[in-house]
C-alpha cells in the first residue's frame, strides 16, 4: 500500500469516527431532553399546578392544564434544535429545518389555545361569571367552536406563509369551493341556520327539560349541526337543528307552576247536597294547602257522564320538579279520598243498568223452559 492510499484510508476512517461520534452525541442530547421532559411533567409541572391552585382564581390553573402536553413536546423541539448542532447529516441552520421547527412551535401554541377554548376547560365559564352571566350557556359551545375554527385557520395561514405558500390563492379557492359546497349541501346549511335561530331566540338552554314532537329530555349540547338531548331513559338523541327550529318546543324547566287537571267521577246515587259539600271541601282543602298555587283553583260539578257525575278538579303546584309534583298529587288524592269517605260518596266505575219489563220476563222464562 502506498503512503497516499494509507493517508486516504486513515482520513476516511477518522471521518467516519467523527460522524459516528457526532451522531451519538446528538442522540444522547435528544434522549436527555426527553428525560428532562418526563421529569418536568412529573415533578416541576405538578408543583407549579399545585401553587396555581392556591391562587384566588383558577384562571392560571386552566392555562397550565391546557398547555401541559404542548409544553412536554416543546422540550423535544428544543432538544431537536440543540441535537442538530452535532447531527452530521443536516446543519442546524438549515432553512427547511428551521421552518419545520417554527411550524411546530405554531402548532404547539395553537394546541394549547385550542384546549383553553374548550367548553369543558372552564375558562369561558369563568369569563361568563366575571361579567355576571351575561352569556347564555347555550352560546358557550358556539363561542368555543368559533374560536377553535379561527385558531386553526390562523395557524394554517401562518404555517403556509412560513413555507412561502400563496395564502391569497388558497383563500380564493376556499371561497369558490365553499360556494359550491353550500349549494350541494343545503341540508347542512339548513342545520347551521337552525342552530343560529336556536341560539338567537333561545327557546331553551343547556340543562333544561324540553318537549318537542321529536324528543323529550334534558338538553346536553348544541353544535353547528345538531342538538343532543338526553331522554329520561338515559338514551342520547341527536336532533338536526333544522328540524328542531321548525317544531313547537315546550320548555318545562321555565314553568312557574305545574298543572294538575282531572275529573273525579262519583256515583249517580250521590245527592245534590252531597255534591255541594264535596265540591266546597275539596276547594277549601286546595286553597289552604301550602304546596298549591293560590291563583288558579277550580273545583266544579262539570258534566253528566255515562256512568258517573264528573267533578272537575283543576289547580297548579308551586313546584315544577317532577318528583315533588307527583308527591303533592299523591297527597291531594288521599285528601280527596278522605273527604269522599266522610261525606259517604262513592267513586263511580263503568256500569250499565238493565231494566226487565213483565213481557221480557215471560219471554226469558219461555226460552229457559225450551232449553
C-alpha positions as CSV (number, residue, x, y, z in Angstrom):
1,X,0.0,0.0,0.0
2,X,1.3,3.4,-0.9
3,X,1.6,6.3,1.5
4,X,-1.1,8.2,-0.3
5,X,-3.6,5.3,0.0
6,X,-2.7,4.9,3.7
7,X,-3.3,8.6,4.4
8,X,-6.6,8.5,2.5
9,X,-7.8,5.4,4.3
10,X,-6.8,6.9,7.7
11,X,-8.6,10.2,6.8
12,X,-11.8,8.3,5.8
13,X,-11.8,6.2,9.0
14,X,-11.2,9.3,11.0
15,X,-14.1,11.0,9.2
16,X,-16.4,8.0,9.9
17,X,-15.4,8.1,13.5
18,X,-16.2,11.8,13.8
19,X,-19.6,11.2,12.1
20,X,-20.5,8.4,14.4
21,X,-19.3,10.3,17.4
22,X,-21.4,13.4,16.5
23,X,-24.4,11.2,15.7
24,X,-24.1,9.6,19.1
25,X,-23.8,13.0,20.8
26,X,-27.0,14.2,19.0
27,X,-28.9,11.1,20.0
28,X,-27.8,11.4,23.7
29,X,-28.8,15.1,23.7
30,X,-32.2,14.2,22.3
31,X,-32.7,11.4,24.9
32,X,-31.6,13.8,27.7
33,X,-34.3,16.3,26.7
34,X,-36.9,13.5,26.6
35,X,-35.7,12.7,30.2
36,X,-36.0,16.3,31.2
37,X,-39.5,16.4,29.7
38,X,-40.6,13.5,31.8
39,X,-39.0,15.0,35.0
40,X,-40.6,18.3,34.3
41,X,-44.0,16.8,33.7
42,X,-43.8,14.6,36.8
43,X,-42.4,17.0,39.3
44,X,-41.9,20.6,38.2
45,X,-45.2,20.9,36.4
46,X,-47.1,19.3,39.2
47,X,-45.5,21.7,41.7
48,X,-46.5,24.7,39.5
49,X,-50.0,23.3,39.2
50,X,-50.3,22.9,43.0
51,X,-49.1,26.5,43.5
52,X,-51.6,27.9,40.9
53,X,-54.5,26.2,42.7
54,X,-53.8,28.3,45.8
55,X,-54.5,31.5,43.9
56,X,-57.9,33.2,44.3
57,X,-58.9,32.3,40.8
58,X,-58.5,29.1,38.7
59,X,-57.5,31.1,35.6
60,X,-53.8,30.2,35.8
61,X,-54.7,26.6,36.6
62,X,-56.8,26.4,33.4
63,X,-53.9,27.8,31.4
64,X,-51.4,25.3,32.8
65,X,-53.7,22.4,32.3
66,X,-54.4,23.4,28.7
67,X,-50.6,23.8,27.9
68,X,-49.5,20.7,29.8
69,X,-48.9,18.4,26.8
70,X,-47.7,21.2,24.4
71,X,-45.1,22.1,27.0
72,X,-43.9,18.5,27.1
73,X,-43.5,18.5,23.3
74,X,-41.7,21.8,23.5
75,X,-38.8,20.0,25.3
76,X,-38.5,17.6,22.4
77,X,-38.4,20.5,19.8
78,X,-35.7,22.3,21.8
79,X,-33.8,19.0,22.1
80,X,-34.1,18.6,18.3
81,X,-32.6,22.0,17.8
82,X,-29.7,21.5,20.2
83,X,-29.0,18.0,18.9
84,X,-29.0,19.2,15.3
85,X,-25.8,21.1,16.1
86,X,-24.0,17.8,16.3
87,X,-26.0,15.9,13.7
88,X,-23.7,15.1,10.8
89,X,-26.2,14.9,8.0
90,X,-28.2,18.1,8.4
91,X,-27.0,21.5,9.5
92,X,-28.6,23.2,12.5
93,X,-29.2,26.4,10.5
94,X,-30.7,24.6,7.5
95,X,-33.6,26.7,6.2
96,X,-36.1,23.9,5.8
97,X,-35.3,22.5,9.3
98,X,-35.8,26.0,10.9
99,X,-39.1,26.4,9.0
100,X,-40.1,23.0,10.3
101,X,-39.2,24.0,13.9
102,X,-41.1,27.3,13.7
103,X,-44.1,25.5,12.3
104,X,-44.0,23.0,15.2
105,X,-43.9,25.9,17.7
106,X,-47.0,27.4,16.0
107,X,-48.7,24.0,16.2
108,X,-48.0,23.7,19.9
109,X,-49.3,27.3,20.7
110,X,-52.4,26.5,18.7
111,X,-52.8,23.2,20.5
112,X,-52.7,25.0,23.9
113,X,-55.1,27.7,22.9
114,X,-57.4,25.1,21.4
115,X,-57.5,23.2,24.7
116,X,-58.0,26.5,26.6
117,X,-61.0,27.4,24.4
118,X,-62.8,24.2,25.2
119,X,-66.3,24.5,26.8
120,X,-65.1,22.0,29.4
121,X,-61.9,23.8,30.3
122,X,-63.9,26.3,32.4
123,X,-62.2,29.4,31.1
124,X,-65.3,30.5,29.2
125,X,-67.5,29.8,32.2
126,X,-65.2,31.8,34.4
127,X,-65.3,34.8,32.0
128,X,-69.1,34.4,31.9
129,X,-69.2,34.6,35.7
130,X,-67.0,37.6,35.7
131,X,-69.5,39.5,33.5
132,X,-72.4,38.4,35.7
133,X,-73.6,35.6,33.4
134,X,-74.5,37.8,30.5
135,X,-73.7,35.0,28.1
136,X,-76.3,32.2,27.9
137,X,-74.9,28.7,28.5
138,X,-76.2,27.7,25.1
139,X,-73.8,30.2,23.5
140,X,-70.7,28.8,25.1
141,X,-70.3,25.8,22.8
142,X,-70.9,28.0,19.8
143,X,-68.3,30.6,21.0
144,X,-65.9,27.8,21.8
145,X,-66.2,26.2,18.4
146,X,-65.9,29.5,16.6
147,X,-62.7,30.4,18.5
148,X,-61.3,27.0,17.6
149,X,-62.1,27.3,13.9
150,X,-60.4,30.8,13.9
151,X,-57.4,29.4,15.7
152,X,-56.9,26.6,13.3
153,X,-57.4,28.9,10.3
154,X,-54.8,31.4,11.6
155,X,-52.4,28.6,12.3
156,X,-52.7,27.1,8.8
157,X,-52.3,30.5,7.3
158,X,-49.1,31.3,9.3
159,X,-47.6,27.9,8.5
160,X,-48.5,28.3,4.9
161,X,-46.7,31.7,4.8
162,X,-43.7,30.1,6.6
163,X,-43.3,27.7,3.7
164,X,-43.9,30.6,1.1
165,X,-47.3,29.3,0.1
166,X,-49.7,31.7,-1.6
167,X,-52.3,32.1,1.1
168,X,-54.4,34.5,-1.0
169,X,-54.9,31.9,-3.7
170,X,-55.9,29.4,-1.0
171,X,-58.5,31.7,0.5
172,X,-59.9,32.5,-3.0
173,X,-60.1,28.8,-3.7
174,X,-61.8,28.1,-0.4
175,X,-64.3,30.8,-1.2
176,X,-65.3,29.3,-4.6
177,X,-65.2,25.8,-3.1
178,X,-67.3,26.9,-0.2
179,X,-69.9,28.3,-2.5
180,X,-70.1,25.1,-4.5
181,X,-70.2,23.1,-1.3
182,X,-73.0,25.2,0.2
183,X,-75.1,24.7,-3.0
184,X,-74.6,21.0,-2.8
185,X,-75.2,20.7,1.0
186,X,-78.5,22.5,1.5
187,X,-79.3,20.3,4.5
188,X,-76.1,21.1,6.3
189,X,-76.6,24.8,5.7
190,X,-80.2,24.4,7.0
191,X,-78.9,22.8,10.1
192,X,-76.4,25.7,10.6
193,X,-79.1,28.3,10.2
194,X,-81.4,26.3,12.5
195,X,-78.6,26.4,15.1
196,X,-78.2,30.1,14.7
197,X,-82.0,30.5,15.2
198,X,-81.9,28.4,18.3
199,X,-79.0,30.4,19.7
200,X,-80.5,33.8,19.0
201,X,-84.1,33.1,20.0
202,X,-83.0,30.9,23.0
203,X,-86.1,28.7,23.4
204,X,-84.1,26.6,25.8
205,X,-80.6,26.4,27.3
206,X,-78.2,23.6,28.2
207,X,-79.5,21.6,31.2
208,X,-83.2,22.4,30.6
209,X,-86.0,19.9,30.1
210,X,-87.8,20.3,26.8
211,X,-90.6,18.5,24.9
212,X,-90.9,18.5,21.1
213,X,-92.7,16.2,18.6
214,X,-89.3,14.6,18.0
215,X,-87.9,14.2,21.5
216,X,-88.4,14.9,25.3
217,X,-85.5,15.2,27.7
218,X,-82.7,17.3,29.0
219,X,-80.5,19.4,26.6
220,X,-76.9,18.3,26.8
221,X,-75.2,20.1,23.9
222,X,-75.8,22.1,20.8
223,X,-73.4,22.5,17.9
224,X,-73.5,23.8,14.3
225,X,-75.4,20.7,13.0
226,X,-77.5,19.3,15.8
227,X,-78.7,19.4,19.3
228,X,-78.2,16.5,21.7
229,X,-81.0,15.6,24.2
230,X,-80.7,13.1,27.0
231,X,-84.1,11.3,27.5
232,X,-85.3,10.1,30.8
233,X,-84.4,6.6,29.9
234,X,-80.8,7.8,29.5
235,X,-80.8,7.5,25.7
236,X,-78.9,10.2,23.9
237,X,-81.0,11.6,20.9
238,X,-79.4,13.8,18.3
239,X,-81.9,16.1,16.6
240,X,-80.9,18.2,13.5
241,X,-81.1,21.9,14.2
242,X,-83.3,22.5,11.1
243,X,-85.9,20.0,12.4
244,X,-85.8,21.4,15.9
245,X,-86.0,25.1,14.8
246,X,-89.3,24.3,12.9
247,X,-91.0,22.4,15.7
248,X,-93.1,23.7,18.6
249,X,-90.9,23.5,21.7
250,X,-92.3,23.2,25.2
251,X,-89.7,24.2,27.9
252,X,-90.8,22.6,31.1
253,X,-87.9,24.0,33.0
254,X,-89.2,27.5,32.6
255,X,-92.6,26.8,34.1
256,X,-93.6,29.0,37.1
257,X,-96.0,26.3,38.3
258,X,-97.1,22.9,37.2
259,X,-100.7,21.9,36.4
260,X,-102.9,19.1,37.8
261,X,-106.1,18.6,35.9
262,X,-108.5,15.6,36.1
263,X,-112.2,14.6,36.5
264,X,-113.5,12.9,39.6
265,X,-116.4,10.6,38.7
266,X,-118.8,9.9,41.6
267,X,-121.8,7.6,41.8
268,X,-125.2,8.6,40.3
269,X,-126.8,7.9,43.7
270,X,-125.0,10.9,45.1
271,X,-127.4,13.7,46.2
272,X,-127.2,17.3,45.3
273,X,-126.3,18.3,48.9
274,X,-123.5,15.8,48.9
275,X,-122.1,17.2,45.7
276,X,-122.2,20.7,47.0
277,X,-120.4,19.7,50.2
278,X,-117.7,17.6,48.4
279,X,-117.0,20.5,46.0
280,X,-116.8,23.0,48.8
281,X,-114.5,20.9,51.0
282,X,-112.1,20.0,48.1
283,X,-111.8,23.6,47.1
284,X,-111.1,24.8,50.7
285,X,-108.5,22.0,51.1
286,X,-106.7,23.1,47.9
287,X,-106.8,26.8,48.9
288,X,-105.2,26.1,52.3
289,X,-102.6,23.7,51.0
290,X,-99.1,25.3,51.2
291,X,-97.9,23.5,48.1
292,X,-100.8,24.6,45.8
293,X,-100.5,27.8,43.8
294,X,-103.4,30.0,45.1
295,X,-104.2,31.9,41.8
296,X,-106.0,29.3,39.7
297,X,-108.1,26.7,41.6
298,X,-111.2,25.4,40.0
299,X,-113.5,22.7,41.5
300,X,-117.0,22.3,40.0
301,X,-119.6,19.8,39.0
302,X,-118.7,19.6,35.4
303,X,-121.0,17.2,33.5
304,X,-123.1,14.1,33.4
305,X,-121.1,11.1,32.2
306,X,-122.4,7.7,31.0
307,X,-121.9,6.1,34.4
308,X,-120.8,8.9,36.7
309,X,-121.3,12.5,37.8
310,X,-118.0,14.2,37.0
311,X,-116.4,16.9,39.2
312,X,-113.7,19.0,37.5
313,X,-110.6,19.5,39.7
314,X,-108.1,22.0,38.2
315,X,-105.1,23.5,40.1
316,X,-101.3,24.1,40.0
317,X,-98.5,23.1,42.3
318,X,-95.9,25.6,43.3
319,X,-93.0,23.3,42.4
320,X,-92.2,22.3,38.8
321,X,-89.9,19.4,39.8
322,X,-91.5,16.2,38.6
323,X,-90.8,14.1,41.7
324,X,-92.1,16.7,44.1
325,X,-95.1,17.4,41.8
326,X,-96.1,13.7,41.8
327,X,-95.7,13.5,45.6
328,X,-98.1,16.5,46.1
329,X,-100.6,14.9,43.7
330,X,-100.4,11.7,45.8
331,X,-101.2,13.7,48.9
332,X,-104.1,15.6,47.3
333,X,-105.6,12.3,46.0
334,X,-105.5,10.9,49.5
335,X,-107.1,14.1,51.0
336,X,-109.9,13.8,48.3
337,X,-110.5,10.2,49.1
338,X,-110.8,11.1,52.8
339,X,-113.4,13.8,52.0
340,X,-115.5,11.3,49.9
341,X,-115.4,8.7,52.7
342,X,-116.5,11.3,55.3
343,X,-119.4,12.5,53.1
344,X,-120.5,9.0,52.2
345,X,-119.9,9.4,48.5
346,X,-118.7,6.6,46.3
347,X,-116.4,6.8,43.3
348,X,-118.2,5.6,40.2
349,X,-117.0,2.9,37.9
350,X,-118.2,1.9,34.4
351,X,-121.5,0.1,34.8
352,X,-124.8,-0.5,32.9
353,X,-128.3,-0.9,34.4
354,X,-130.7,-3.3,32.6
355,X,-134.5,-2.9,33.2
356,X,-136.6,-6.0,32.7
357,X,-140.4,-5.5,31.8
358,X,-143.1,-8.2,32.5
359,X,-143.2,-9.1,28.8
360,X,-139.5,-9.6,28.5
361,X,-139.6,-11.6,31.8
362,X,-142.2,-14.0,30.3
363,X,-140.0,-14.3,27.2
364,X,-137.0,-15.2,29.2
365,X,-139.0,-17.9,31.1
366,X,-140.2,-19.4,27.8
367,X,-136.6,-19.6,26.4
368,X,-135.5,-21.2,29.7
369,X,-138.2,-23.9,29.5
370,X,-137.3,-24.7,25.9
371,X,-133.7,-25.3,26.9
